Amino acid sequence: EEEGAEEAKGEEDEEAPAQSDNRFPLIGKEDKVDEAPHLFTEAVEKIQATQQEALQQLVSKYFEELGDREITRKEGDPACTPERFIPISVEDFNAKNDARLNELKENAIQTLKAKVRYFRSLVARLSTAMGRVPAALFGNISDRARRRARTARRALEDQFQEDISAWMKQREENNQKLKPSLGNSNARKELDDLCEAETARYEKAIAVTRKTMMEAMKIESSESWSFFHEILHATQTLLVLFDTIVQPADLVPTDEDVIAKRKTLLTLMREHTKQESGTAKDPPPEGKAFHTRPWRGLREGELGPMAVYDIVGKIERNSGLTAKSIVAQLNETLTEGFTSNDTSNHATAIKMRDRSYNQFRLYFTTQTERGLRHYRAIEREEQRWRKNWSGLVESLKDS
């Protein structure tokens, strides 16, 4: 039974028509080119030659089978169109097929050129759009850091204003209770109790003010430190991204590339300056479109906890200092640099990074100075009131 089943299966396989995955019956598997062509035109020409040979064989076979019979669909017949008709000879038929193949070849080449132009335009637009990414990215990082700091400061200031209202109300009550009658020796205990209450209020006000100032400095320190690390990581990410994105210089040049026949005066001056200074670059390494170069890192120590401590110390020692004068003092210590391609997009990323960093540093220094002066002013006002209170109490005791 098993042998019979195998024989039946073999017969079915012989009867079943052979299915070919070739969609073009005129090109057989044996006609396929072993070596892939390097250019699109070479591939089209090989396909055209194979098709031409197959069509010539088909035309010869058609006229052999036609014999003495007359062609019914000649050129000019009502049932035919100017393009769809049967030529009267083998030479005319082959010439018509050759013309059609040449037309298809030209259409394929023109279509490829259009696709290449579209692809190159996409690459150029992508490269141009990537040049606007750094400003948007670093601006977003800076805006988010400022927004977080502003929200935290607002919550802290709201609580501090409630504390100020409470101790100012108590101070006003103590001031009203400080009457001339307390200067009597019999009211000395009441005066001492009132002084103790005022002293407790004063010490609490100073402690709350200093604590709030420290919290405000902590907010600036934390958000500036977060900004520093985020912008550092974003810079590295952008440079790696620009290294991997295809740019117009990475593409193989074509006949349609626009090449400047004459250079501008500015370009010539730049080239001459580089040649005179010995900084002119050699052509890029083989297989690469750009040179690689190291990019410098960010300045360290200008943001974060140590920067807050440094700003506070400078203002405490010299109250005439401003945020701009502090920012003018640059730190020469840099973070580890980056190595990537030398392109305009990379240069734009570094430029936008430095601009965003400098703007945020000025903002950070200004907020630190403003917070310090604000809370120090409240503290000095309490100290002035404390001195006036002591004077009033001493005058009552002496009266």
C-alpha positions in Angstrom: 0.0 0.0 0.0 2.8 2.4 0.8 4.5 1.7 -2.5 1.2 2.3 -4.3 0.7 5.6 -2.5 4.2 6.8 -3.4 3.6 5.9 -7.1 0.3 7.8 -7.1 2.0 10.8 -5.6 4.7 10.6 -8.2 2.2 10.6 -11.0 0.4 13.6 -9.5 3.7 15.5 -9.3 4.4 14.7 -13.0 0.9 15.8 -14.0 1.0 19.0 -12.0 2.3 22.0 -14.1 5.6 23.4 -12.9 5.0 26.7 -11.1 7.6 29.3 -11.7 8.3 32.3 -9.5 9.4 34.2 -12.6 6.9 37.0 -13.4 8.5 37.7 -16.7 8.2 34.6 -18.9 10.5 36.0 -21.6 13.5 35.9 -19.2 14.3 32.4 -18.1 16.2 31.4 -15.0 19.2 30.5 -17.1 19.3 34.0 -18.5 19.8 35.6 -15.1 23.0 37.5 -14.6 25.2 36.0 -11.9 27.1 39.2 -11.1 24.9 42.1 -10.0 25.5 45.3 -12.1 27.1 48.3 -10.4 24.9 50.9 -12.1 21.2 51.2 -12.8 21.8 51.8 -16.5 23.9 48.7 -16.8 21.1 46.6 -15.2 18.5 48.2 -17.6 20.7 47.6 -20.7 21.2 43.9 -19.7 17.5 43.5 -19.3 16.9 45.3 -22.6 19.3 43.0 -24.4 17.7 39.9 -23.0 14.2 41.1 -23.9 15.3 42.1 -27.3 16.7 38.6 -28.0 13.6 37.0 -26.7 11.3 39.2 -28.8 13.3 38.6 -32.0 12.9 34.9 -31.5 9.2 35.3 -30.9 8.8 37.5 -34.0 10.7 34.9 -36.2 8.5 32.1 -34.8 5.4 34.2 -35.5 6.3 34.8 -39.2 7.3 31.2 -39.7 3.9 30.0 -38.4 2.1 32.8 -40.4 3.3 31.3 -43.8 1.3 32.7 -46.7 -1.6 33.9 -44.7 -2.3 37.6 -44.7 -1.8 39.8 -41.6 -5.2 41.0 -40.5 -4.1 43.9 -38.2 -1.9 46.0 -40.4 -0.9 49.6 -39.8 -3.7 51.9 -40.9 -6.6 49.4 -40.4 -9.7 50.8 -38.6 -9.4 48.3 -35.8 -5.8 49.3 -35.1 -4.3 52.3 -33.4 -1.1 54.1 -34.3 0.8 52.2 -31.6 -1.0 48.9 -31.7 -0.6 47.1 -35.0 1.4 44.2 -36.6 4.2 45.2 -39.0 4.3 43.4 -42.3 8.0 42.2 -42.1 10.4 40.8 -39.5 12.7 43.8 -39.8 9.8 46.3 -39.2 8.6 44.2 -36.3 12.0 44.1 -34.7 12.5 47.9 -35.3 9.2 48.6 -33.6 10.1 46.4 -30.6 13.5 48.0 -30.4 11.9 51.5 -30.4 9.5 50.4 -27.6 12.3 48.9 -25.5 14.4 52.1 -25.9 11.4 54.1 -24.9 10.9 52.0 -21.8 14.6 52.3 -21.0 14.5 56.1 -21.2 11.3 56.2 -19.1 13.0 54.0 -16.4 16.1 56.2 -16.4 14.0 59.4 -16.2 12.0 57.9 -13.4 15.1 57.0 -11.5 16.5 60.5 -11.9 13.2 61.9 -10.6 13.4 59.6 -7.6 17.0 60.4 -7.0 16.2 64.2 -7.1 13.4 63.7 -4.7 15.5 61.6 -2.4 18.3 64.1 -2.4 15.8 66.9 -1.7 14.5 65.0 1.3 18.1 64.5 2.6 18.8 68.2 2.1 15.6 69.2 3.8 16.3 66.8 6.7 19.8 68.3 7.1 18.4 71.8 7.1 15.7 70.9 9.6 18.3 69.2 11.9 20.1 72.5 12.1 17.0 74.0 13.9 16.8 71.1 16.4 19.5 72.3 18.9 17.9 75.7 19.5 14.5 74.1 20.2 15.9 71.3 22.3 18.2 73.4 24.5 15.5 76.1 24.8 13.0 73.4 26.0 15.5 72.2 28.6 16.1 75.7 29.9 12.4 76.6 29.9 11.5 73.4 31.9 14.2 74.1 34.5 13.1 77.7 34.9 9.4 76.6 35.2 10.2 74.1 37.9 12.2 76.6 39.8 9.5 79.2 39.5 6.8 76.9 40.7 8.9 75.8 43.7 9.8 79.4 44.6 6.1 80.5 44.4 5.0 77.7 46.8 7.9 78.6 49.2 7.1 82.3 49.0 3.4 81.8 49.7 4.2 79.9 52.9 6.7 82.6 53.8 4.2 85.4 53.4 1.9 83.6 55.7 4.7 83.4 58.3 5.4 87.1 57.8 1.8 88.0 58.3 1.7 86.0 61.5 4.8 87.6 63.1 3.9 91.1 61.9 0.5 90.8 63.5 2.2 89.7 66.8 4.7 92.5 66.5 1.9 95.0 66.1 0.2 93.6 69.2 3.4 93.8 71.2 3.9 97.3 70.1 0.4 98.3 71.2 1.0 96.7 74.6 4.2 98.6 75.1 2.6 101.6 77.0 4.2 104.3 79.1 2.5 102.8 82.2 4.8 99.8 82.0 7.6 102.2 83.0 6.2 102.0 86.6 8.3 99.8 88.9 5.1 97.9 89.9 4.6 96.9 86.2 8.1 95.5 85.8 7.0 91.9 85.6 4.4 92.7 82.8 7.2 94.5 80.9 9.6 91.6 81.3 6.9 89.1 80.0 6.2 91.4 77.1 10.0 91.6 76.3 10.2 87.8 76.4 7.3 87.4 74.0 8.9 89.9 71.6 12.3 88.2 71.9 10.7 84.8 71.1 8.8 86.4 68.1 12.1 88.1 66.9 14.1 84.8 67.1 11.4 82.9 65.3 11.2 85.5 62.5 15.0 85.4 62.0 15.0 81.6 62.1 12.1 81.3 59.6 13.7 83.9 57.3 17.0 82.1 57.2 15.4 78.8 56.7 13.3 80.1 53.8 16.4 81.7 52.3 18.3 78.3 52.5 15.3 76.6 50.9 15.3 79.2 48.1 19.0 78.7 47.5 18.5 74.9 47.5 15.8 75.3 44.8 18.2 77.3 42.6 21.0 74.8 43.3 18.9 71.7 42.5 17.4 73.0 39.3 20.6 74.5 37.9 22.4 71.2 38.6 19.6 69.3 36.8 19.9 71.7 33.9 23.7 71.2 33.7 23.5 67.4 33.5 20.5 67.4 31.1 22.1 69.8 28.7 25.4 67.9 28.8 23.6 64.6 28.0 21.5 66.3 25.3 24.7 67.6 23.6 26.2 64.2 23.4 23.0 62.7 22.1 22.7 65.4 19.4 26.3 64.9 18.2 25.8 61.2 17.9 22.4 61.7 16.1 24.0 64.1 13.6 26.8 61.6 13.0 24.2 58.9 12.0 22.0 61.1 9.9 22.7 61.1 6.1 23.7 64.5 4.8 24.0 65.7 1.1 27.7 65.3 1.3 27.3 61.6 2.1 25.5 60.9 -1.2 27.2 59.8 -4.4 27.5 62.9 -6.7 25.5 62.9 -9.9 25.6 64.8 -13.1 22.8 67.0 -11.9 24.7 68.3 -8.8 25.1 72.1 -8.9 28.8 72.9 -8.7 29.9 76.5 -8.3 32.2 77.4 -11.1 33.3 80.6 -9.4 33.9 81.0 -5.7 32.7 84.1 -3.8 35.2 86.7 -2.5 34.4 85.7 1.1 35.2 82.1 0.4 38.5 82.9 -1.3 39.5 85.2 1.6 38.7 82.4 4.1 40.7 79.8 2.0 43.7 82.3 1.8 43.6 82.9 5.5 43.7 79.2 6.3 46.5 78.6 3.9 48.5 81.5 5.4 48.0 80.3 8.9 48.6 76.6 8.0 45.1 75.5 9.2 43.8 74.4 5.8 42.4 70.9 6.0 43.3 68.0 3.8 40.5 66.1 2.0 38.4 63.8 4.3 39.6 60.2 4.8 38.6 57.8 2.1 35.1 56.5 2.4 34.0 59.5 4.6 32.5 62.8 3.7 33.6 64.8 6.7 36.6 65.2 9.0 36.3 64.4 12.7 37.2 66.9 15.4 37.1 67.2 19.1 34.4 69.6 20.6 35.0 71.2 23.9 33.0 70.4 27.0 31.1 72.7 29.3 32.6 74.9 32.1 32.3 73.3 35.5 31.6 74.9 38.9 29.3 77.6 37.6 26.0 75.9 38.4 24.9 73.7 41.3 25.5 73.8 45.1 29.1 75.0 45.0 28.2 77.8 42.6 25.4 79.0 45.0 27.9 79.0 47.9 30.4 80.9 45.8 27.9 83.6 44.7 26.6 84.1 48.3 30.1 84.4 49.6 31.1 87.0 47.0 28.0 89.1 47.6 28.4 88.9 51.4 32.0 90.1 51.1 31.2 92.8 48.5 27.6 94.0 48.4 28.3 96.1 45.3 28.7 93.0 43.1 25.9 92.3 40.6 24.9 89.2 38.7 26.5 90.4 35.5 29.8 91.1 37.2 29.8 87.6 38.7 28.9 86.0 35.4 31.8 87.8 33.7 34.2 85.7 35.8 34.5 82.4 33.9 35.7 79.1 35.2 38.4 77.5 33.0 37.7 74.0 34.1 35.8 72.0 31.4 34.0 68.7 31.3 35.2 66.0 29.1 34.8 66.9 25.4 33.3 65.1 22.5 34.7 63.7 19.2 32.4 63.7 16.2 32.1 64.9 12.6 32.9 68.4 11.7 29.7 69.7 10.0 27.6 72.8 10.2 25.0 71.0 12.2 27.5 69.9 14.8 28.9 73.4 15.1 25.3 74.8 15.5 24.6 72.3 18.3 27.7 73.4 20.2 26.9 77.1 19.6 23.3 76.7 20.8 24.4 74.7 23.8 26.8 77.5 24.8 24.2 80.2 24.2 21.6 78.4 26.3 24.1 77.6 29.0 25.2 81.3 29.3 21.7 82.5 29.3 20.7 80.1 32.0 23.8 80.9 34.1 22.9 84.6 34.0 19.3 83.7 35.1 20.6 81.4 37.8 23.0 84.0 39.2 20.4 86.7 39.0 17.8 84.6 40.9 20.4 83.7 43.6 21.4 87.3 44.1 17.8 88.5 44.2 16.8 85.8 46.7 19.8 86.6 48.9 19.2 90.3 48.9 15.4 89.8 49.5 15.8 87.7 52.6 18.7 89.7 53.9 16.6 92.8 53.6 13.8 91.2 55.7 16.4 90.1 58.2 17.9 93.6 58.5 14.4 95.1 58.9 13.7 92.7 61.9 17.1 93.6 63.4 16.2 97.3 63.0 12.9 96.8 64.8 14.7 94.8 67.5 17.0 97.7 68.1 14.1 100.2 68.2 12.3 97.9 70.6 15.3 97.7 72.9 15.6 101.4 72.9 11.9 101.9 73.8 12.2 99.4 76.6 15.3 101.0 78.1 13.6 104.4 78.0 10.7 103.1 79.9 12.9 101.6 82.5 14.8 104.8 82.9 11.6 106.9 83.2 
